[in-house]
Amino acid sequence: MTVANQHIQRYNNGRDLFQSLLFNNPHRVIKYLVRNETGDLVDRADQNAPVRRLYETEASAEHSCLQTIQFVHHMLIPSGGRHVHELHIHPDAEELVVVTEGSGLATVAGEQYQVQAGDVIYIPPSAEHEVSNTGEVPLGVLFVNVPTGAGLKNLQQAQ
């Protein structure tokens, strides 16, 4: 049995946020799109990053064991912080975000939702999204990202 907790592959531990890549799929098959200055969707991997990207981080061999899920990661977002630098889209994956502590605001497909510990946020494929902390204490979230559509076909081919 492989066990993971929030102290595995911990980075960006400081005033920005605390992230841990708990489990990863060795095949990166989903896209991560952001809007450029003209509003067009572009692959974030082709853009300079202001912060280290979890998506580009390698997990240890023991934790690169996922076969159907793209990644599972944990994050503590400080008060006033966001889980990403910008709104983004996964056109070929759906995502679940489990709020483990604190409260915040989830933006999904242009709609905003107040969230708190115990809530689970569903993000469908191609929905522009982000999670931010509107509370006074750290917002704990657990992300589970699963390929769908083209992402699932890419995963089947990669395996």
C-alpha beads as a LAMMPS data file, in Angstrom:
LAMMPS data file: protein, C-alpha beads

159 atoms
158 bonds

1 atom types
1 bond types

-500.0 500.0 xlo xhi
-500.0 500.0 ylo yhi
-500.0 500.0 zlo zhi

Masses

1 110.0

Atoms # bond

1 1 1 0.000 0.000 0.000
2 1 1 1.279 3.453 -0.883
3 1 1 0.383 6.196 1.563
4 1 1 0.504 9.925 0.859
5 1 1 -0.036 12.972 3.032
6 1 1 0.339 16.708 2.706
7 1 1 4.073 16.582 3.504
8 1 1 4.968 14.664 0.343
9 1 1 6.646 16.778 -2.358
10 1 1 5.831 19.917 -0.461
11 1 1 6.750 23.164 -2.143
12 1 1 5.819 26.837 -2.354
13 1 1 5.592 26.637 1.428
14 1 1 5.557 30.267 2.459
15 1 1 3.379 33.300 2.142
16 1 1 2.033 32.311 -1.288
17 1 1 0.626 28.837 -0.652
18 1 1 1.479 25.341 0.440
19 1 1 1.035 22.525 -2.086
20 1 1 1.663 18.802 -2.091
21 1 1 1.467 16.496 -5.081
22 1 1 0.060 13.389 -3.420
23 1 1 -0.374 11.079 -6.411
24 1 1 0.296 11.544 -10.110
25 1 1 -0.278 9.710 -13.368
26 1 1 3.029 9.205 -15.188
27 1 1 1.247 10.079 -18.456
28 1 1 0.404 13.773 -18.735
29 1 1 -2.580 13.677 -21.043
30 1 1 -4.728 16.655 -20.060
31 1 1 -4.411 20.203 -21.297
32 1 1 -4.144 23.266 -19.096
33 1 1 -5.379 26.321 -20.999
34 1 1 -5.363 29.993 -19.993
35 1 1 -6.417 33.161 -21.757
36 1 1 -3.709 35.344 -23.270
37 1 1 -3.775 39.139 -23.479
38 1 1 -6.241 39.019 -26.405
39 1 1 -8.556 36.541 -24.657
40 1 1 -7.619 33.507 -26.751
41 1 1 -7.082 30.168 -25.020
42 1 1 -3.445 29.032 -25.097
43 1 1 -1.577 26.120 -23.540
44 1 1 -0.152 27.274 -20.238
45 1 1 2.909 25.078 -20.736
46 1 1 3.890 27.429 -23.578
47 1 1 3.667 30.485 -21.300
48 1 1 6.215 31.754 -18.783
49 1 1 5.034 30.918 -15.284
50 1 1 5.172 33.420 -12.415
51 1 1 5.136 30.465 -9.990
52 1 1 6.212 26.849 -9.988
53 1 1 3.528 24.716 -11.622
54 1 1 2.240 21.649 -9.851
55 1 1 1.283 20.142 -13.220
56 1 1 4.952 20.182 -14.265
57 1 1 6.212 18.631 -11.037
58 1 1 7.301 15.007 -11.001
59 1 1 6.127 12.725 -8.229
60 1 1 8.326 9.943 -6.921
61 1 1 7.962 6.578 -8.657
62 1 1 5.976 5.272 -5.687
63 1 1 3.488 8.137 -6.031
64 1 1 3.316 8.081 -9.848
65 1 1 0.960 5.135 -9.647
66 1 1 -2.363 6.511 -10.886
67 1 1 -3.845 4.768 -13.903
68 1 1 -7.095 6.663 -14.537
69 1 1 -6.801 9.846 -12.466
70 1 1 -4.389 12.546 -13.699
71 1 1 -3.436 13.867 -10.267
72 1 1 -4.455 14.266 -6.651
73 1 1 -2.973 17.197 -4.807
74 1 1 -3.492 19.065 -1.576
75 1 1 -3.232 22.795 -1.067
76 1 1 -3.491 25.285 1.785
77 1 1 -4.359 28.705 0.362
78 1 1 -3.630 31.703 2.611
79 1 1 -6.248 34.355 3.305
80 1 1 -6.726 36.469 0.172
81 1 1 -4.891 33.904 -2.001
82 1 1 -5.878 31.876 -5.072
83 1 1 -5.099 28.281 -6.012
84 1 1 -3.713 29.358 -9.393
85 1 1 -2.326 32.530 -10.903
86 1 1 -5.254 32.844 -13.332
87 1 1 -8.554 31.304 -14.347
88 1 1 -7.892 28.187 -16.396
89 1 1 -9.580 25.400 -18.338
90 1 1 -9.044 21.660 -18.701
91 1 1 -10.901 20.886 -21.946
92 1 1 -10.252 17.170 -21.578
93 1 1 -10.711 16.552 -17.843
94 1 1 -13.187 16.958 -15.026
95 1 1 -12.129 17.937 -11.550
96 1 1 -13.381 17.519 -8.011
97 1 1 -12.265 19.936 -5.317
98 1 1 -12.865 18.829 -1.729
99 1 1 -12.788 21.693 0.780
100 1 1 -11.137 20.321 3.923
101 1 1 -10.930 23.465 6.038
102 1 1 -11.729 27.172 5.944
103 1 1 -13.973 29.022 3.512
104 1 1 -13.644 30.629 0.141
105 1 1 -15.037 31.358 -3.276
106 1 1 -15.136 28.942 -6.202
107 1 1 -15.508 30.427 -9.668
108 1 1 -16.761 27.852 -12.180
109 1 1 -17.916 28.755 -15.711
110 1 1 -18.534 32.383 -14.763
111 1 1 -20.589 31.566 -11.655
112 1 1 -19.321 32.188 -8.123
113 1 1 -20.077 29.943 -5.165
114 1 1 -19.303 30.392 -1.478
115 1 1 -17.655 27.202 -0.212
116 1 1 -16.638 25.900 3.193
117 1 1 -15.171 22.823 4.854
118 1 1 -17.119 19.732 3.843
119 1 1 -18.137 21.041 0.415
120 1 1 -17.180 19.268 -2.814
121 1 1 -16.977 21.337 -6.003
122 1 1 -17.529 19.671 -9.386
123 1 1 -15.739 21.294 -12.323
124 1 1 -16.887 19.916 -15.687
125 1 1 -14.581 19.709 -18.710
126 1 1 -13.941 23.071 -20.408
127 1 1 -15.264 25.113 -17.461
128 1 1 -13.021 28.058 -16.666
129 1 1 -12.323 27.894 -12.931
130 1 1 -10.340 28.881 -9.847
131 1 1 -10.675 28.699 -6.062
132 1 1 -9.786 31.596 -3.759
133 1 1 -9.663 32.097 -0.011
134 1 1 -12.072 34.748 1.255
135 1 1 -11.741 33.694 4.904
136 1 1 -9.354 34.594 7.695
137 1 1 -7.725 31.158 8.040
138 1 1 -6.028 28.951 5.418
139 1 1 -8.378 27.314 2.926
140 1 1 -7.603 23.600 2.643
141 1 1 -8.506 21.925 -0.650
142 1 1 -7.911 18.528 -2.207
143 1 1 -7.959 18.395 -6.031
144 1 1 -8.781 15.232 -8.013
145 1 1 -8.404 15.603 -11.788
146 1 1 -9.701 12.879 -14.136
147 1 1 -9.245 12.745 -17.926
148 1 1 -12.392 12.674 -20.085
149 1 1 -13.010 12.754 -23.838
150 1 1 -9.762 13.396 -25.699
151 1 1 -7.817 13.187 -22.435
152 1 1 -9.139 9.684 -21.817
153 1 1 -8.317 8.629 -25.398
154 1 1 -4.791 10.048 -24.967
155 1 1 -4.427 8.138 -21.710
156 1 1 -5.509 4.867 -23.317
157 1 1 -2.969 5.385 -26.108
158 1 1 -0.203 6.275 -23.645
159 1 1 -0.806 3.158 -21.601

Bonds

1 1 1 2
2 1 2 3
3 1 3 4
4 1 4 5
5 1 5 6
6 1 6 7
7 1 7 8
8 1 8 9
9 1 9 10
10 1 10 11
11 1 11 12
12 1 12 13
13 1 13 14
14 1 14 15
15 1 15 16
16 1 16 17
17 1 17 18
18 1 18 19
19 1 19 20
20 1 20 21
21 1 21 22
22 1 22 23
23 1 23 24
24 1 24 25
25 1 25 26
26 1 26 27
27 1 27 28
28 1 28 29
29 1 29 30
30 1 30 31
31 1 31 32
32 1 32 33
33 1 33 34
34 1 34 35
35 1 35 36
36 1 36 37
37 1 37 38
38 1 38 39
39 1 39 40
40 1 40 41
41 1 41 42
42 1 42 43
43 1 43 44
44 1 44 45
45 1 45 46
46 1 46 47
47 1 47 48
48 1 48 49
49 1 49 50
50 1 50 51
51 1 51 52
52 1 52 53
53 1 53 54
54 1 54 55
55 1 55 56
56 1 56 57
57 1 57 58
58 1 58 59
59 1 59 60
60 1 60 61
61 1 61 62
62 1 62 63
63 1 63 64
64 1 64 65
65 1 65 66
66 1 66 67
67 1 67 68
68 1 68 69
69 1 69 70
70 1 70 71
71 1 71 72
72 1 72 73
73 1 73 74
74 1 74 75
75 1 75 76
76 1 76 77
77 1 77 78
78 1 78 79
79 1 79 80
80 1 80 81
81 1 81 82
82 1 82 83
83 1 83 84
84 1 84 85
85 1 85 86
86 1 86 87
87 1 87 88
88 1 88 89
89 1 89 90
90 1 90 91
91 1 91 92
92 1 92 93
93 1 93 94
94 1 94 95
95 1 95 96
96 1 96 97
97 1 97 98
98 1 98 99
99 1 99 100
100 1 100 101
101 1 101 102
102 1 102 103
103 1 103 104
104 1 104 105
105 1 105 106
106 1 106 107
107 1 107 108
108 1 108 109
109 1 109 110
110 1 110 111
111 1 111 112
112 1 112 113
113 1 113 114
114 1 114 115
115 1 115 116
116 1 116 117
117 1 117 118
118 1 118 119
119 1 119 120
120 1 120 121
121 1 121 122
122 1 122 123
123 1 123 124
124 1 124 125
125 1 125 126
126 1 126 127
127 1 127 128
128 1 128 129
129 1 129 130
130 1 130 131
131 1 131 132
132 1 132 133
133 1 133 134
134 1 134 135
135 1 135 136
136 1 136 137
137 1 137 138
138 1 138 139
139 1 139 140
140 1 140 141
141 1 141 142
142 1 142 143
143 1 143 144
144 1 144 145
145 1 145 146
146 1 146 147
147 1 147 148
148 1 148 149
149 1 149 150
150 1 150 151
151 1 151 152
152 1 152 153
153 1 153 154
154 1 154 155
155 1 155 156
156 1 156 157
157 1 157 158
158 1 158 159
